[in-house]
């Protein structure tokens, strides 16, 4: 679950199961990589930093190579 979405300053990614060595990548709508992180845990906060308002794609790849893509909107 990603909330709030859309967001202004930060959003939270909440997983139902504990994640280990999960890759989280944020790409802009043109496919350019904005941020990538390796995550272990159950909840991650994403800070807006220098990201401009607009549509982004959040790609989550777990240790079993299962990938999920979500839309992320920054106001």
N, C-alpha and C positions, 0 to 999 in steps of 0.2 A: 504494500500500500504506500502511495506517495501522497503526502498531505502537508500543508494545503497546496492545492494545484488548481489554479495559478497561485503564485506567491510573489512577494515583494523582496524580502531580504533573506529568508531561509526556508527550506522545506525539509521534511523528514521522510526517510525511507524506512519503513517498518516491515520486518520479515516475520513470518509465522514460525519459522525454525531458525535456530542458531546457524549462522553462516561461517564458513571457514575458507579463507583465501578466495573470496568472491571478487571478481573484477567488475568495477562500476565505471562506465565511461559516459561522458556527456558530450554529445556532438551537436553543433548548430544545425539549422535546417538545410545548409548546403553540404553537410556531411563532414565538416571540419571538426577535429577533436578539440574540445575546449578544456577538458579535465579528465584524468583517469586516476583511479585509486584502487588499492587492494584493501578489501574490507573483511574483518572478522568480527562477528557480533550479531546482535538482533535489531539494532536501530542505528541509523546513520543520519546525521544532519548535514545538509548541503548548504553552503553559504553562497550567496549571489556573487560576491567579489566583483570582478570587472565584467561579468556577463551583462550584456545589454538586454533590454526588454525584447521578448519574442519567443518563438517556438524552438525547443530543443528536444533531442531524443536521448533518453536514458537507456543504456544497454547494460544489462546485468547478466553476467556469465558466472555460473557457479563452478565448483571444483569438478563436477561431472560433465562440464562443457554444455550444460543446458543454458540457453540464452533466452532472455525475455527483453522486449523493447517496450518502453512506455514513453508517452509524450510528456513533456515538462514545459510549462508555460510561465515565463517571468513577466510580470506586469511592469 
